[in-house]
C-alpha cells in the first residue's frame, strides 16, 4: 500500500512536470489507494467485531 503514498508524493512535488494524462494517472493511483485503505480498515473493524 505504499505505492499510492509514493504516487501522492510524486503528484505534489512534480505534477507540473507531468502532462494531463500523467497527472490523471497519479490522481487515480492516489484515490484508489485511499479507497483500498478504507476497505482494509473496514475489514479489520468487522473482523474485530466478529471475534
Helices and strands as residue ranges (DSSP letters): H 2-14, G 15-17, H 20-50
